[in-house]
């Protein structure tokens, strides 16, 4: 499996009632990687996943799964773990019975589910009917089910949306382990960018059915221009000084925890000269901190460059 | 044999949930209650006649075949036909409602999923029928024996003949029950929600069953004619008279064969149509 694409979209196109849901999308999920699929609502993330898994026929381009056409995905029974459209559990069955049903559907013997149930804090709920679980518990069961048969490809659409922070970490850790220790290919779609950043190795940013950004996450974050956050009084004086400074590419005002700050993108390592310029302009600087490049920031800036807002 | 896994999964799902277990037990309870209720009414009628000074209608207990036929072909069988329809109707539509259909089509080809669902539902219906038969048998055996019908010292039908007629009627009547399940699966393939599937299966079936007697010869080619519902032509419905060896009760030539063949062929057609529909729809 190593090096091969477990899931691949080549120039995939899909139209819904005349408008393009996917427009020439290229996407590859290789073994041993965790690919984060992000984008504003309506960007085409779920459509890309459905086309990629052969659940929707593309209007153009090609979709391949585990080396074969996506439409023939059933040939790889048990090698694809999926969380799509919510937990999709049988409400009349218990957690353990839902897992057994999953194994039966794939014609497999039920492997020991306890390691997954334990990691996701579900062991005590194994005998409870899933209709009586909370949303978060049901989503954890769905994640355990996706991991149960040791799949080569894991595709999860919003798997951690309803989990509390401690369990988000446990869930994402399981997915990372599946990829990095077992060599599975993982495609993860989520709006929770801070959590996603900890789990993914690669990123694909979709917007209006097109890929705006794709590649290794570290490389993408490393390519971001250095930036500093500045708290200074008076803010207008500081901003004017920054806008005059040759090493400052862009200045914006932002609010963090109720405090108004300035964010300056720099051309190179110019923090010291920016600090000096602020003092020279008569601004009292109380904070000047380098900004760690984050996925959230990358997302925001990329969409802004593309002329699009929208919440992640 | 890629349909075996979805078939086993469907049977597992149906027999593990509370609603599924209720569907297994309810026809059996109804069948047994009908036998015991009929028994009570018979005793009340005999007591009334005795109080009025009339002699008892018959000497000794009647054979158990008649009450067994009442249990197997009465309310229990009607309930089972409805349960078969609904179990079929929920099979695919429920997966769509839950969002688990993608999980199924990732596991097996769509055709195998449809065939597996239909066979799993049929296996469930057969299991429920076995329970209905067993419950009716036990209820009928209380205070009676499975003996032949004797009138005025003349044996109208031996116990062997009556077992033979009963099993023939059961064999000829089962395909109609299974066809109800397959009709439900077809409706399920066409519908996006459980509610629409339930209405889509029950309403047309009930209308056809209610009006099949007005359809003349056309009715011979409809599976509802042979389903134990409102039809007096269903083998289950006619079994009561045959099992009591009524002088005018007998199977017409080809009747049982038609009752077995028409629903069987239509069941296959329904499953094939459901396969075609599911193959063309997005999951």
HADDOCK unambig.tbl for C-alpha pairs under 7 A between the chains (distance, minus, plus):
assign (segid A and resid 55 and name CA) (segid B and resid 102 and name CA) 6.85 0.50 0.50
assign (segid A and resid 55 and name CA) (segid B and resid 282 and name CA) 5.98 0.50 0.50
assign (segid A and resid 55 and name CA) (segid B and resid 283 and name CA) 5.23 0.50 0.50
assign (segid A and resid 56 and name CA) (segid B and resid 282 and name CA) 5.50 0.50 0.50
assign (segid A and resid 56 and name CA) (segid B and resid 283 and name CA) 6.97 0.50 0.50
assign (segid A and resid 73 and name CA) (segid B and resid 106 and name CA) 5.92 0.50 0.50
assign (segid A and resid 74 and name CA) (segid B and resid 105 and name CA) 6.31 0.50 0.50
assign (segid A and resid 74 and name CA) (segid B and resid 106 and name CA) 4.71 0.50 0.50
assign (segid A and resid 74 and name CA) (segid B and resid 107 and name CA) 5.10 0.50 0.50
assign (segid A and resid 74 and name CA) (segid B and resid 108 and name CA) 4.70 0.50 0.50
assign (segid A and resid 74 and name CA) (segid B and resid 109 and name CA) 5.37 0.50 0.50
assign (segid A and resid 77 and name CA) (segid B and resid 106 and name CA) 6.35 0.50 0.50
assign (segid A and resid 77 and name CA) (segid B and resid 107 and name CA) 4.51 0.50 0.50
assign (segid A and resid 77 and name CA) (segid B and resid 108 and name CA) 6.54 0.50 0.50
assign (segid A and resid 78 and name CA) (segid B and resid 107 and name CA) 6.50 0.50 0.50
assign (segid A and resid 82 and name CA) (segid B and resid 103 and name CA) 6.99 0.50 0.50
assign (segid A and resid 85 and name CA) (segid B and resid 99 and name CA) 5.49 0.50 0.50
assign (segid A and resid 88 and name CA) (segid B and resid 98 and name CA) 4.98 0.50 0.50
assign (segid A and resid 88 and name CA) (segid B and resid 99 and name CA) 5.07 0.50 0.50
assign (segid A and resid 88 and name CA) (segid B and resid 100 and name CA) 4.97 0.50 0.50
assign (segid A and resid 89 and name CA) (segid B and resid 98 and name CA) 6.95 0.50 0.50
assign (segid A and resid 92 and name CA) (segid B and resid 17 and name CA) 4.94 0.50 0.50
assign (segid A and resid 92 and name CA) (segid B and resid 18 and name CA) 6.59 0.50 0.50
assign (segid A and resid 93 and name CA) (segid B and resid 16 and name CA) 6.66 0.50 0.50
assign (segid A and resid 93 and name CA) (segid B and resid 17 and name CA) 5.71 0.50 0.50
assign (segid A and resid 101 and name CA) (segid B and resid 9 and name CA) 5.90 0.50 0.50
assign (segid A and resid 104 and name CA) (segid B and resid 5 and name CA) 5.98 0.50 0.50
assign (segid A and resid 104 and name CA) (segid B and resid 8 and name CA) 6.87 0.50 0.50
assign (segid A and resid 104 and name CA) (segid B and resid 9 and name CA) 5.41 0.50 0.50
assign (segid A and resid 105 and name CA) (segid B and resid 5 and name CA) 5.29 0.50 0.50
assign (segid A and resid 105 and name CA) (segid B and resid 6 and name CA) 5.28 0.50 0.50
assign (segid A and resid 105 and name CA) (segid B and resid 9 and name CA) 5.44 0.50 0.50
assign (segid A and resid 105 and name CA) (segid B and resid 104 and name CA) 6.98 0.50 0.50
assign (segid A and resid 105 and name CA) (segid B and resid 107 and name CA) 6.44 0.50 0.50
assign (segid A and resid 106 and name CA) (segid B and resid 5 and name CA) 6.37 0.50 0.50
assign (segid A and resid 106 and name CA) (segid B and resid 107 and name CA) 5.29 0.50 0.50
assign (segid A and resid 107 and name CA) (segid B and resid 5 and name CA) 4.90 0.50 0.50
